[in-house]
Amino acid sequence: MPRQRLEVADIFRAKGNDWRTAHQGHISLAQLKVMSAIESCRSAALGGHVLQCTDCGYQQIAYNSCRNRHCPKCQGSAAHRWLEARQVDLLPVEYYHLVFTLPAPISYLAYRNKSVIYTILFKIAAKTLQTIAADPKHLGARIGFTLVLHTWGSNLSHHPHVHGIVPGGGLSMDGKHWVSCKPGFFLSVRVLSRLFRRLFLEKLQQAYQAGKLEFGGNQQKLMDKACFFDWLKALKKIDWVVYAKRPFAGPESVLAYLSRYTHRVAISNSRLLRFDGQGVTFRWKDYRNEKHLRYKNMTLSADEFIRRFLIHVLPGGFQRLRHYGLLANARRKENLKQARELLIQKEEAIKEKGASKETTSTTTDEPVEIVQATYICPHCSSPMKVIDIFTGNQQPRAPPLRLKAS
């Protein structure tokens, strides 16, 4: 029988009570809820249902998911559902991936000010993109994009940054035609970086003056106004990283790429290698090591692993995935319809000029929804139906027939 894959839930179930006891009084309610949800996910504690194959009669138990957005097991299906809904938003243009990263001193400040700093990060990254794109010297267009917040590095360290997925162009300021960016080039990262730095520090200063920031540890000295402004001056002199990757191969590849970012959590179960009851070993990627092997193994004590995982729990109600500009929810459908119509006009104009270059299909037909069975039999691939439902900590009325261990 194949060995069961190690999961974050296994570590929480084994060491969660000890960790809660050791750190009592220093754990937020949100962190406690996440721990409880992950520990209970797909177990008898949440109840479930009994499935039966409509063809061969095979039965199995399926326990309910916690559906917590920080749970590694639940986010895969959530990402799949979200991506299916986003297919209708794709435009037949090049797409670009940009990353806005905060320097270490501000990342440290975000420990105690997650909601404030993360909100500023979203707002300023969006404003930076829209401001530079609207400038006639760069693109001169109104753009739309999606931003996704990640707060971790590959080794579970605190590393707040936002990923932006942006179509390569936008509507002209008068809305009468589509403005495309240069092939393979969206916007200057140097210009983006400088504006991002200036706007972010201005917003951070406003938050400080409004008394919205808390300081702890080595940063307590920043409570003094003079020290804080000296600290800001130092941040103005360092480079802020705004990174732009090469355009995607095509609109279709954007969805595959997005699936790696939209609903990702701090660490996936697939990266976990070993847990011996005391230490947790997992795979991580060393981005600073360019000459040697970048994929390495790291071992942390169970206590430190849980601590690092939980520092990435977001404040209650905080949205880590947001749409801006043409993709903002309020007028998304109307904007995308207008964009597709203008792209068709632009393509037809190119053809009339005798252009022979192949272009991506610009059909405006929405994809046909293919209805599939929710549950599939692992033996004969036929649909399975629910024959019994049971609540948390309740056993099904009859044991499943031919139930096999997974």
N, C-alpha and C positions, 0 to 999 in steps of 0.2 A: 504494500500500500504506500503511495507517495507521501512524503512528509508534508504536513500542513504548513502553509506559508505563514511566516511570522508577521504579526500585525501590531500596530500601535496599541490596539485594544488589549492585546495580551500583556503588554508592559504596564498599562494602566491598571488592569485587573490584579496583576501581581504586586505592584508597588504603589498603587494609587492611595490606598489607605494610610500607609506609612508616610507618604509624601504630604498628604493633607494634615496629618498629625504634626509632622516636623515643621511645617510652614503655616500653622494655624495663626490667623490674624494678619497674614500677608498675602492672602489669596482673594482675588475679586470674585464676586458672585458670578460674573460671566465665565471665569475660568472654571469654577466649580460646576457650572452647568455643562460646559464642554466635556469635562472629565466624566461626568455622570452619563452624558449622551453616548460618548464613545464606548464606555464600559458596557452599556446596555445594548448597543447596536447589534441587530440581527441575533438576538438571544431570546430566550423564553421570557425575559423580563418585559419585553415590549409586545408579546403576543405574536400572532401570525396566522397562517392558514395552511390547510392541507390541499395539495394539488393532485390531480389524477389525470393521466394521459387519456385522451379521447380515443386512442387507437389500441395501444397495448395494455392499458390499465395500470401502468406503473404509477406509484404514489410516492410523494415526498413532502417533507415539511419545509415551508419557507417562512422564516421569522421576519418580522417587520424591521425596517431601517429606522434609525434615529432622525435622519434627514438634517442633521446639524451641518452647517456650512464649513465647519472645521474638521469634520470626520473624513478620513481618507477613503473609507469604503463607500460613502454616500455620494461623493462629488463626481465620480465617474459617470454615473447615470444622470446626475443633474446637468453635467456638461453636455452630454449627448442630447438631452431634451432641449437645452438652450441653443445648441448649434443647429438643430433641425429648424428651430423657429427663426434663426438668423439667415438662413439660406436666401430668403426673399430680399434681404438687404444688400446683397452683393451687387456691385456694379462691374461692368466689363472693362476695367482699367487696371493699371498696376497698383499694387498695394505695398505700403511701406511700414516698417516696424521701427519705432523710436522708443528710447528708454530715457527717462528723466530720473537721475539719482541724487540723493542728498548726501552732502559731506558728513564725515563721521561725527563732528561735534553736534550737528543738528539731529543726527540719528540718535545720539545719546540723550538729547533733550526730549526726544519723542517717547522715551520710556515712560515718563510721567505725564506726557501731554499728547497721547495718541490721537484723540479726536481733533484737537486743535491743529497739530502738525500735519496729520494726514489730510485734513480738509484743505489746509493751505496748499499742500502738495498738489492735490487734484485741481484746485481752482487756478493756480499759477501755471501748471503745465498746460491746461486748456487755454488759458488766456495767452500764453506765449505762442502756442501754435496758431491760434486764430489771428493774433496781431501780426505776426510775420507773414502768414499766408495772405492776409488782406493787403499788405504793402505792395503797391505796383512794382517796386524794385525787385520783388521776389516772385510772387505768384499773382497777386491782385485778384483773389477769389475768396468766396465763402466756402469753407471746407466742413467736412463732417468726420468724426473719428470716435473710436472707443478707447477708453482708458481703463486699465486694470491695475489695482494696487497689489503689490507684493511687499511683504515686510521682512523677508528672510534672505539670507545667503544660503548657499548649498550646504554649509556646515551648521545650519540652524541659527546662526548669529543674527543679530538685529540689523537689517539692511533695507530700510524703506526705499522703494522706488516704484515708478509707474511705467507700465508698458503701454504704448500707444499703437494702435493699428489704424492706419490712415490711407484712404484712397488717394491716388496720385493726381489730384486735381480738385476742382470745385466749380461752383457756379460763379459767373462773373458778378460783380457788385450790382449790376443792373438786372441780373437774373435772366439775361437774354441768350447767353451761350455758355458752353462748357469750356473752362480754361484748364488745359493739361499742363502738368509739370514737365520738365525736361526728361527725356528717357533715362531711367536709371538714377535720377537725382530729384529729390523732393525739395528740401529746404536746407540751407546752410546750418550745420550743427554748431558752428562757431557763433553765428548770430543768435541761434536759439539759446545756446548756453549762457551768453552774456545777459540776454533779456530775462531768462529764467532766474538767474542769480539776483539781478537787481529787483525784480518784482517780488521774489520770495522774501528777500531780506526786508523790503519795505513792509510787506504784510506781517512778517514776524515782529518787526518793531511795533507795529500797531497793536498786535496781540499783547506784547509786553506792557505797553502803555495803558492798555485796557485792563491789566491785571489778570489776564487769562492763562498765564504760564506759571507752572510750579517748578521749583528747582530742588534737587536733592544731590547727595554725594558731593563730588568734586565741583559741581556746578552751583552750589549754594551761594558762592561769592557773586554770581551773576544777579542776585537780588539787588545788589548795589547798582544804581543807574550808570555810574561812570564805568564800572567794570563791564556791564552789559554792552555799552556802546563801543568800548574798546574791542570786545569780543566780536561785535558785528563788523568792525573795520577790518579785522584779521580775515574774516570770511569773505570780504569783498576782494581780497588780494589773491585768493586761491582759485584754481580752475574748478568749475562745476561740470560734472560729466553728463553730457547729453549725447547719446549714442544712436546712430542710425544704421540699420542693417540694409543689405541689398534688397531690392524689390522681390516680391514673391514670384514664383514661376507663372502664376495666373490666379484669377479670382478663386478658383476651386481650391487651390492649395492654402488659401487664407483660413478656411474653416478647419482644415487639418492642423494648421499651426495654432489657431486660436484655442483648440481643444487642449493644448498643452499649458495654457495660461489662464483661461477664464475662471475655472473652478479649481485651480490647483491649491493644495494646502501646503503647510510648511515642509512636510516630508510625506512621501507616498509609501505605502506598505512594501512596494516592490524594491525600495532602496534598503530596507532592513535586512541584515545578514544574520546576526546572531544575538541571542539574549540568554545569558547563563544564570540569570537570577540576580546578578549584581551589576554587570556592564552591558551596554547596548552597542553593537557594532553596526555601522551603516556605511553605505557608499556615498561619496560626495565628490564634487568636481572642483578642482583648484584652478580658478580662472586666472590667477596670477602666474601660474607656472606654464610658460609657453614652450619651453624647450624639452621638458621631460613629460612623463606620464601625468596627465591631468586628473585622471580618475583614481581616487585613493580611498582607503578605508579609514574610518575614524571610530574610536571606542570611547564612549562617555559612561560615567556612572549612571545608573537608572535615575537617581535624583536629579542630576544635571540634565539628562535627556528630557525628563518631564518638564523641568524648568524652562529649558530652551523652547520646547514645543509650545508651552502655554504663554510665552511672551508675545506670540503672534496671534493670540485671541483678540479679535477686534471689539471695539466698544459696541454695546447693544444697539441694533438698528443702523449701524454704519454700513453704507453700501460700498463695496470694494470694486464694483464694475459699473461704469457710468458712460453714457453716450452724450456727445456734444455736437453743436452746430447742426449740420444737415441731418445728423442721425439722432438728434434729441427727440425724445418720445413724443413731444407735443405735435410736431409737424413732419415726422419721419416719412410717412407714406407719401404725403404731397411732395416733399423735397426729392425723394427717390424717383417718383414718377416723372417729375420735371427733369431731373438729371438724365434719366434714360432717354427721354424724348430728345433732349439736346445732344446727347451722344449719338443717337441715330441720325440726327440732322448733320452732325459733324462728319460721320462716316459716309453718308451719302454725298456730302460736298467733296470729300476726298476722292470718292469713286468717280465723280463727275470730272475731276481734274485729271483723270487717267492714272491715279495712283494704283499700283499693282500690289502694294504691301498688304499681306493678309492681316485682318483684324479679328479680334475676338467677337464671337456672336453677341449681339445686343438684343436678343429677344426679350420682350417684356412679359412673356407668359410666366405665370407663377408655377413653380414645380408641382407636379401632381403628387398628392399625398398617398403614400403606399401604406395601407393598414396591415399591420402584422400582429400575430398573436403575441400577447404579453409574456406568456410562459411557454417554453418549448421543451418537449420531452428529451432528456439527455440520451435516451436509447434509440428512439425511432424518429425523432425530430418532428413529431406531430404536436398540435396544440394541446396544452394542459388547461384544465378548468379547476376552479376552486370548489371543493366539496365540503369544506368545514372551515370555520373561523373561530379562533380562540383568543381570549384577552391575555394581558400580561400575567405571567406566572401561573397560567391555567394550562392544563394538558389537553390535547385534542381528544375528542370523544372516543375515538378508536385509533389504535396504532396503525400507521401506514403499512400497506402491504408491500412486500418486497423492497422495503426501505434499505438503501445501501449507504454506507458511510462515505462521505466525500473526501 
